[in-house]
Amino acid sequence: MALEDYSKAYKMGKREYQARMLQGVQPTLQVLNDILPPKGSYSEIPLGLVQIPMNQIVGTVTAGRSNSFAANFMPILKEESEFARKWAALSTIHVEEGIRDPIKAYEYMNKFYVEEGNKRVSVLKFFDAVSVPGNVTRILPKRTDERENRLYYEFVDFYDLSQINYLWFSKEGSFAKLQKAVGKGPKEVWTEDEKLSFSSLYSRFSLEFEAKGGSKLSITAGDAFLAFITIYEYKTIASMTTSEMNTMIAKSWEEFELLQEDKEVDLKMDPAKEKKEKVPLLGRLLGTAPTKLKIAFIYEKTPSSSAWTYAHELGRLHLEQTFPDEVSTMYFENTTAEQAEERISDAIRAGCNLIFTTTPAFVQASVKAAIANRDVRILNCSLNTSHRYIRTYYARMHEAKFLMGAIAGAMAENNRLAYIEDYPIFGSIANINAFALGAKMINPRALVYLEWSSKKDLNPMDNLRLTGATCISGKDMIIPEESSRSFGIYRFDDNGNICSLAMPLWHWGKFYEQLIRTIMNGTWKYDDASTTKAINYWWGMSAGVIDVVCSKNLPIGTKRLVELLKKTISTGEFNPFSGVLYSQNGVVQEDPNRSLSPEEIVTMDWLAENVIGDIPKPAQLQEKAKPVVRQQGVEKEEG
């Protein structure tokens, strides 16, 4: 019987050997000594007795045993050889009592190379064993700036906390994200129970992922698992039955496919104008043709207490006025991130088939609801969010902020300007820098003092008074419950009264109107069919969704300048982020004829050279900022 097993293993080895020969790649085992960096450029660290994942054992330490096995560790020596008899004897031992003696191996870049026990590994791989005990020594290379080296050191840090070596990621930062996703602090060590629970859950997931074709995707099972627990939360998944988990894996497959994209987000810079075949409104959206489209808006706060919510509420009312016979709307206010999923469900039960969730804090709830309700379209107001089951939308406010900076630069009396920002998230950094560049274009000596309203134990106005800034950029617009005029660009007159100069405008009504028209003209479904990426609508002045309103207190010459700049930005003749650009740390772009790409603007994580201030870390922010920063933060929590 054991010799029959060897015969089968031998045939598997020969097939692998011949297939790799035809592909022009090494047909036998990798040899660690052939790939190690020069002596002195690495250190050896004993790890002790380790449970080694079989699929991560890829070779042998020396060349002596390499030619006895094909690259899949199956034997390739003749069936009548002494090697074959020893292999067969080990096979018998494994079947009758199990192979218990640990092997000896080296780990290098999270791959394992056998020093003693090659035949044991071969037998165990033949019988599809999951792991083997081994005394392991880690080969730790010196730190470099190479991506693979950085990713490996992230793994090493994670391994020190968890002792988990059986999953891998293809993207940097993922090990720290996993540590956080399972509810552990950045430096918190895992307990034995936590390791066992995680191993069981990950095994269930990875088996189903591979069974559904995960090995055909260019991502790891770890990549998919992290995306999965990010959507559904680790504790929720841990309580799922195997059947429930398998169902959710199947429903989430497009999310896994999206992870393969180098650029996961397809930025739609302007509303599509092309017309498709005429079909009733909901026929475009859902394949049916009822007379009205019912839309829900999910708000984090109330329109009377939040300028952001108020702007979206004006957009909702604009929709009802623009499409009185085709659209009806409803809204839910004062919604926390924890309540968002329930509010979305309420909207679906009320018959809504298009839902706008108006803050990045609702991304996770939006994705979960979209996966569970494939006939409902859900859009989240956020930027650079890569999810295939929802679409996201935002506006290019940095275009207006550039104009606001130009106004402030022209009106400042002492070259000192102030800028108050809420959250350090995607988009807000571009707004700050556009403001600073606009100010510098008009006044080369202009300095922008940056304060964050979301930082702990901070009153930004107290700090700004110390700077002596004469022009201030505050919140974008006024809200009904406040009578303060400290919004937009303003300054204080000689009596200490606020003098308004200009304000940026989010025209969400025009945004929502044009988005509905993409459904009417068929572009919505066309976009789905024409891209494999997540779709993010990022419209600006050219679409009429962003504007600047000038005060009567602004000189006529400055108003004319604003109109000229507005026209050149709207037509695409001028990009605020064009030419040579300097950050606080040096040159960002040195080509005078180039403009930053949309992706570079969205993901901007540097501040312009004339900005005085910094980008706060998540730990420096108030509790209220955490849900938004967790989803959209430029600075990530340290792992």
JOGIZI-V709310 format. One record per run of one state. SS is the DSSP state (@ for helix, = for strand, . for the rest). FROM is the first residue (numbers start at 0). TO is the last residue. If there is no record, write none. Layout:
# JOGIZI-V709310
SS_FROM_TO, SS_FROM_TO
This chain:
# JOGIZI-V709310
._0_0, @_1_22, ._23_26, =_27_27, ._28_28, =_29_30, @_31_34, ._35_40, =_41_52, @_53_55, =_56_59, ._60_64, @_65_67, =_68_69, ._70_73, =_74_74, ._75_80, @_81_95, ._96_101, =_102_107, ._108_109, =_110_115, ._116_116, @_117_125, ._126_129, =_130_140, ._141_145, @_146_161, ._162_172, @_173_180, ._181_190, @_191_210, ._211_212, @_213_215, ._216_219, @_220_231, ._232_232, @_233_237, ._238_240, @_241_250, ._251_251, @_252_257, ._258_263, =_264_267, ._268_279, @_280_285, ._286_291, =_292_297, ._298_305, @_306_321, ._322_325, =_326_331, ._332_338, @_339_348, ._349_352, =_353_356, ._357_358, @_359_371, ._372_375, =_376_380, ._381_389, =_390_394, ._395_395, @_396_410, ._411_414, =_415_420, ._421_423, =_424_424, ._425_426, @_427_441, ._442_445, =_446_451, ._452_453, =_454_454, ._455_458, @_459_466, ._467_469, =_470_472, ._473_473, =_474_474, ._475_485, =_486_486, ._487_487, =_488_491, ._492_496, =_497_505, ._506_506, @_507_519, ._520_521, @_522_529, ._530_532, =_533_538, ._539_539, @_540_542, ._543_544, =_545_549, ._550_554, @_555_569, ._570_576, =_577_577, ._578_579, =_580_582, ._583_584, =_585_588, ._589_593, =_594_594, ._595_596, @_597_601, ._602_606, =_607_607, ._608_609, =_610_611, ._612_616, @_617_619, =_620_620, ._621_621, @_622_631, =_632_632, ._633_638
